[in-house]
Amino acid sequence: MSKNINTDAVNGFFEAILTLQDKDECFRFFEDVCTINELLSISQRFEVARMLTADCTYLDIAEKTGASTATISRVNRSLQYGKDGYALVFGRMEKPSYDSTRKSER
């Protein structure tokens, strides 16, 4: 049985994230909240999910990201049986309005 993440602490954390307005604010907040290794691990899983969605092989993903096959498999399981969070974000990232917003923040 998995742990319930719908707690007051998690809800408060998500509310804080939703107040961030740009990439600089994200860097500032997450560098304070996470260790460098935690942030690199999270971003590695995100990149693995992107590559799996693009039908890359486990070998290609492992070589490009440095992720273990166990990590790749876990991310793949989330893509297949999770709550569709990756799909939600990837779909929004592909929209032109998202891309033009991001370009203006660089």
C-alpha positions, 0 to 999 in steps of 0.5 A, spaced: 500 500 500 502 506 498 503 512 502 497 518 502 501 524 499 494 528 500 497 531 506 496 539 509 504 539 508 504 537 501 498 541 499 502 547 502 508 545 498 504 545 492 501 551 493 508 555 494 510 552 487 504 555 484 506 562 486 512 561 482 512 566 476 518 564 472 524 560 471 529 564 476 524 564 481 523 556 480 531 556 481 531 560 487 526 556 490 528 549 489 535 550 490 533 552 497 528 546 498 532 541 495 539 538 495 543 539 488 542 531 488 535 531 489 534 536 484 538 532 479 534 526 480 528 529 479 530 532 473 533 526 470 526 522 471 523 528 467 528 527 462 527 519 462 519 520 461 520 525 455 525 520 452 520 514 453 514 518 451 519 519 444 520 512 444 527 512 445 530 505 447 532 504 455 539 503 452 539 510 449 536 513 455 541 510 460 547 513 455 544 520 455 541 521 462 546 516 466 539 513 469 539 506 471 535 501 468 531 500 474 530 508 474 527 508 467 523 502 469 520 506 474 518 512 470 516 507 465 511 504 470 509 511 472 507 513 464 503 506 463 499 506 470 500 513 474 496 519 474 497 522 467 501 527 470 507 527 465 502 527 459 499 533 462 505 537 463 508 534 456 501 536 453 502 543 455 509 544 454 507 543 446 502 548 446 504 554 442 502 559 448 507 555 453 513 556 448 512 563 446 511 564 454 518 560 455 522 564 450 520 571 453 523 569 459 530 567 457 
